[in-house]
Amino acid sequence: MKILVVADYESMSNAAAQIVQGQIARDPRSVLGLATGSTPLGVYKTLAEYHRQGLDFAELTTFNLDEYVGLAADHPQSYRHYMQENFFSKVNIRPENTHIPNGAAQDLQAECLRYEQLMAEAGGIDLQLLGIGSNGHIGFNEPGTAFGSQTQVVDLTESTIQDNARFFATPQDVPTQALSMGIKSIMQAKAIVLMASGANKADAVHAALRGPVTPHVPASVLQLHPFVTFVVDQAAAGRL
Ligand code: PGA
């Protein structure tokens, strides 16, 4: 486990983007696991800048962590839409190589199985980017999620709905369910980078790194992974 404490959001984004760049330089056919939310926006912006300077994404494959249930791919708050807007449209990645669970699937259970199978067929994830919820969640794996879980339908907790309400007109518009890679799916990645910025993440970062390994703090499972880097700004590191 490596812990990089950097000054601020911009340094966090640059540090994480450099790790991604290194991965692509080592293997242009890498499989990246991607995250959404506010935290990775700076990473995607920096990677788009690297692309303008010549970084090639043509052979890359990506799998996103999660998607809301019930939002069509073109809904402005869907994670497919977020990824298109903030990253995929800015680099030369092939659309067919970008994977996100389909939250509008008729059969959600079948969609979860299909997603796990696709990841396996791609040879697994080489580098997984993660944010962390203020409640310690990774992906949409809320406190209490079994460490053995794979991609599944999850109920969002009230705190996650509140955290994400800022993106929707009213808290009632936030979907209450999502499809999310499970803890086991995430732990199967060969390397993991977790980013956190801001004082509202300080308790979660502290619990993840210094607390017991427990399903009550999903991110604490990362203590068991051999290649994890936490990139946290000073505010998020405030309790370490
Ligand atoms: P955020 O979400 O980046 O919007 O703070 C992080 C997360 O919930 O994993």
Residues whose N, C-alpha, C, O or C-beta is under 5 A from the ligand:
A	BS01	PGA	T36 G37 S38 T39 G131 I132 G133 H137 G139
